[in-house]
């Protein structure tokens, strides 16, 4: 198997990724897979690289990874949808991830989700129409000791309150 896709065999996402400026993200992804010798156990590492390169994992990209690593697409989609740090849709300029694990839920995560949804005018899993904020829920962040926990642009914040979260997110919407 060639480590660099030919122009004829590239998916529409791959063609779009190259873009008019000669963007080489697909080549960089191929280099990552080659470095891991196209082994299936490198799936998470390859998905991380793809997410960093493209910002999100679209269907064509996931299918390309499945084919390249010779794993069933269902496994690739399963991994990509299980972990909260992978996104199948473009994300906003800012991200608000709210943990919905048991400890966080018991300590008010549902109210945090409701607060942010009302403030942003979108449901969890969506991005505001202006592309400013993505509201995301996670099964568990593993931060039970500081419940309820949220991740705001990559920074974990514990013991969050609806008022505190509202103030932080308001700044993003301004």
DASUL-V603109 format. One record per helix or strand of 3 or more residues. SS is the DSSP state (2 for helix, 1 for strand). FROM is the first residue (numbers start at 1). TO is the last residue. Records with the same first field share a line. If there is no record, write none. Layout:
SS: FROM-TO, FROM-TO
This chain:
2: 12-18, 25-35, 40-54, 59-69, 73-82, 102-106, 109-120, 144-146, 162-173
1: 94-99, 133-138, 150-152, 155-157
